[in-house]
């Protein structure tokens, strides 16, 4: 029964955080799924769509819709890779220009959401979640 509570709490936290991100990004016409793609491309650089799917644990159809929407907004470009079947996703200049404003809004939200959580507790949670995720991803690829 204890594991049910743990996973239920994690699920509720995830949904609540997604809602907060959506509310924060609403003025920019963005949603959490789009932010995830933009953040990964900004921090890790251009990558094939398949790598984005794997990294973000998103199936291909919803990722395709997210990328198409970002492309319509002028924030990403799909460039054929060396293998013409591979689409490499790049941030556009427009996205690079707007990114600091989006990031500032997200960082302000993060600070607000964490202001009641002591720094030591944040670090413990971050380490535990990072380690758990790493182990889960390792198990999925074995």
C-alpha positions in Angstrom: 0.0 0.0 0.0 2.9 2.3 0.7 4.1 2.2 -2.9 0.6 3.2 -4.1 0.8 6.3 -2.0 4.3 7.1 -3.2 3.4 6.8 -6.9 0.1 8.6 -6.4 1.9 11.5 -4.8 4.5 11.6 -7.5 1.7 11.6 -10.1 -0.2 14.4 -8.4 3.0 16.4 -8.1 3.8 16.0 -11.7 0.3 17.1 -12.8 0.4 20.1 -10.4 3.8 21.1 -11.7 2.7 20.7 -15.3 -0.3 22.9 -14.6 1.9 25.6 -13.0 4.2 25.5 -16.0 1.3 25.9 -18.4 0.0 28.9 -16.4 3.4 30.5 -16.4 4.0 30.0 -20.1 0.4 30.9 -21.2 1.3 34.6 -21.9 3.9 33.4 -24.3 1.6 31.0 -26.2 3.5 27.9 -24.9 2.7 24.8 -23.0 4.8 22.5 -20.8 5.4 19.9 -23.6 6.8 22.7 -25.8 8.9 24.1 -23.0 10.4 20.6 -22.5 11.5 20.5 -26.1 12.8 24.1 -26.1 14.7 23.5 -22.9 16.4 20.3 -24.2 17.3 21.9 -27.5 18.7 25.0 -25.8 20.7 23.0 -23.2 21.8 20.0 -25.3 21.8 21.5 -28.8 20.1 20.3 -32.0 19.1 16.6 -32.1 17.2 14.2 -34.1 13.5 14.0 -33.4 13.9 10.3 -32.3 16.5 11.4 -29.7 14.1 14.0 -28.4 11.4 11.3 -28.0 13.8 9.0 -26.2 15.2 11.7 -23.9 11.8 13.1 -22.9 10.1 9.7 -22.9 7.5 10.9 -25.3 5.9 8.8 -28.1 6.5 9.9 -31.7 3.0 11.1 -32.6 2.7 13.6 -29.7 6.3 14.7 -30.3 5.5 15.3 -34.0 2.5 17.5 -33.0 4.6 19.5 -30.5 7.4 20.1 -33.0 4.9 21.0 -35.8 3.3 23.6 -33.5 6.7 25.0 -32.5 7.6 25.2 -36.2 4.4 27.1 -36.9 5.3 29.5 -34.1 8.7 29.9 -35.7 10.7 28.5 -32.8 12.1 25.3 -34.4 13.3 24.1 -37.8 13.3 20.5 -39.0 16.5 19.9 -41.0 17.1 16.6 -42.8 20.1 14.7 -41.4 22.7 12.9 -43.3 20.2 10.1 -43.5 17.3 11.9 -45.2 14.8 9.9 -43.1 16.2 11.6 -39.9 14.8 15.0 -39.0 17.2 17.1 -36.9 15.4 19.7 -34.8 17.1 23.1 -34.3 16.1 26.2 -32.4 15.6 29.2 -34.6 17.0 32.7 -34.0 13.5 33.7 -32.9 13.6 31.0 -30.2 17.1 32.0 -29.1 15.9 35.6 -28.7 12.8 34.8 -26.8 14.3 32.0 -24.6 15.7 34.3 -21.9 12.2 35.7 -21.2 10.7 32.2 -21.1 13.5 31.0 -18.8 13.1 34.0 -16.5 9.4 33.2 -16.1 10.1 29.6 -15.4 12.9 30.4 -12.9 10.6 32.8 -11.1 7.9 30.1 -10.9 10.5 27.6 -9.6 11.6 30.0 -6.9 8.0 30.6 -5.8 7.2 26.9 -5.7 10.3 26.1 -3.7 10.4 29.0 -1.3 8.9 26.9 1.5 11.2 24.0 1.0 14.6 24.1 2.8 17.6 24.0 0.6 18.9 20.7 2.2 15.6 19.0 1.5 15.6 20.2 -2.1 19.1 18.8 -2.6 18.1 15.4 -1.1 15.0 15.2 -3.3 16.9 16.2 -6.4 19.6 13.6 -5.7 17.1 10.8 -5.0 15.0 11.6 -8.0 18.0 11.9 -10.3 19.4 8.6 -9.1 16.0 6.8 -9.4 15.5 8.2 -12.9 19.0 7.1 -14.0 18.4 3.6 -12.6 15.0 3.4 -14.3 16.4 4.5 -17.7 19.2 1.9 -17.3 16.7 -0.8 -16.6 14.6 0.1 -19.6 17.6 -0.2 -21.9 18.9 -3.5 -20.6 
